[in-house]
Amino acid sequence: MTSNLLVKRMNRGHLLSMAFLACAASACADAAVEREAKARIQPTYDSASGRLTKLDYDANKNGKPDTWAYMDGPRLIRLEADENEDGRIDRWEYYPAVPAAGASLAAIAKQTPERIERSTRPDGQVSRREFFEGAQMVRVEEDTDGNGATDKWETYSDGALTVLALDTSGRGKPDRRLIYRPDGSLDYVEADADGAGNFQRVKS
């Protein structure tokens, strides 16, 4: 069994292309791809069933793994990465538990994550969570000050930011909202002065 693992550098950070899943479950036809895969990917199989359980991947070709894909045979369950190679995981990707009934291997290989968690500070603690529906990111929750509580919320529609909500008072909920137009420009700002959830438009 051979593996062809491709890496894409996207605006969310480095994300594994699901193309490797197809080759993880079958022989790769391209000999050059197969050689590179063998050099950069180390698979782990269940000793009893022989089923693929993990892929260790060297994304930056420096000779040591920095990305780990946890597998159930050809299906990706979870991905972890140490993007700055400080010895701590700083990116976690979670994938749907069960693919659609009757899904082909090609369809499974195109899976997108349901959620990506990231450590934006060098402490190994999750501070940003990105939520997806299909291939689109729909919302983000972030702890910007490192106190363990979410204080920034982003809402997206068709890939564009529509609402940015902020907790500027430390109440644990938004008290200020920035509303954006479809073209990405700021439309208006709302504020909740007393924390009761009554947002009023701020006069410019």
N, C-alpha and C positions, 0 to 999 in steps of 0.2 A: 504494500500500500504506500502511495506517495502523496505528497502534499504540495500544492502551489499556493503560497500565501502572498498576496499583494497588499501593499500599504498605500493608503491615500492620505495626503496631508490636507485636511479640510479646515475650515474656519473654527471648528469646534476642537481642533487638536488632531492628533494622529489616530485615525480610525481604520481598523482592518477592513479591507474589501471582502465581501462575502464570497468572492470568487474562489477563495481557497477551500471552501466547504465542498465544492464539487470534486476537487482533486483529492480532498481528504478522504473521500469515500470511493474513489476510483483511480485508475492509473492515469497519469498525466501523459498526453501524447507528445508534448514538446520536450525533447531531450535536454535542452539547455535549462528550461524551467525546472525539470526534474532534478538536475544536478544542483541548481541553486537552492531548491527546496530542501534537499537532503543536507546541504551545508548550513542552512539557517533555521531549520525547523526540527525540533525533537518531539516526536509523538510519544504518548504514554497510553498503554492499553490495559484494560482490566485483565488480570492474570487468569481469571476463571472463564470469562466469556470471550475474551479477545476483542472486546468492543473498545473503540477509541474513547478515551476519557479526557485527554489534555494535549494541547500543543504549546510547546515553549518556542518562542520566536525571537530572533535577533533582528529587530527592525532597522537598526542603524549600522549593521554589519561590523560591529566592533568586537565580535567574538563572544558576547555573553547575552543571554536572554533578557529582554526588557518588556516583553508582552506575553501574557499567558491566556490562552483560550481554553475554557472548560467545556468539554464536549459530552454529548450523549450520542455516540456514533457520529453521524454526519451533522447533527444539529448542534449549533452553538447555544450554550446556556448563559454563560457569563464571560466577559473579557476583562482582564485587569492589566494595567500598564504602569510602568515606572518611567514616565516621560523624561524626567530630568536625571534619571539614573543616580539618585541619591540613596538607593536601597529601600525606599518606601514606595508603596503603591500610591499613585496620585490620580488614577482614573479607573473608573469601574463602569462597565456597560452591561445592562441586563436585557435579555432577549425574551420574546414570548415563550411561555412554558410549553405550549402545544401548537405546532403549525397547523394550518387549515387542513381539514380532513381531505385526504387524497392529494395533498400538495406534492408536486414533483420535486426532485432534488434541485433542479434549476430554480424553482420558486423558493425553496428553503434557503438556497444560497444567497438569495437577494433580501433576506430578512434585514430589517432595520431595528435598532434597539427601541425598547419601550422607555428606557430611562438611562441617562448617563449621569454619573456622580463624579465630581472632581474635587480635588484638594488644590485650592488656588494659593495656599501658603505652604511653606516647607515643614508642615507638622503632621502630614499623613491623615488629617481629619477632613471629612467631607464638608465643603463650604458652598458648593454650587450643585444644584440638581436641575437637569434638563429633561423635559418630558416630551415624548413624541407620539404622534398618531400617524401611522403609515411612515412615510419618509419625511414628514414635516415636524419641526419642533413647534410645539403649541404653547408651552409656558416654561418659565424658569423661576426657581427659588434660590436666593443667595443670602449668605451671611457675610456681609461686607466688613464687619468690624471684629469678627473672630470671637464673639461672645457666646456662640452656640445657638443663637436664635436668628431666624430668617428676618431680614429687614429690607429686602428688595425683591419685588415680584415683577416679572415681565410676561406679557401676554402677546402672542403672535397670531396672525391670520395670513394664510398663504405665504408664509415665510417672512412676513414683514411685521415689525414691532408695532403694536397698536396701543398698548397701555404699559406704562412704567409706573409702578406703585412703590412708595418708599415709607419706611417707618423712621421718621426724623425725631420722634419724641421718646423712643424706647418703650412704647406700650405693647409691642409685640404684634401690632397690626398696622396696616397702612394708614397714614394720615395726610398723604400728599400723592396726587396722581397726575401724571403727564399723559395727555391724550394725543396720539399722532394721526396724521392724515395718511391715506393709502400711499402717497408718494414719499413717505418717511419724514416729512416736515412736521414740526410741532404745531398742533392745532390750538390747544388751550391747556390750562393747569387747573386742577381742583384741589381743595384743601378741606380737611375735617378738623376744625379747630378744637373741639371738645372731646374727640375720641368716641363720639356716639354713632359714628358711621354716616353722618349727614355731610356729604361732600358738597361744597359750594364752589362755583367757578371763581377763580381768582382774577380780579380785574388787572389788566395789563397797563 
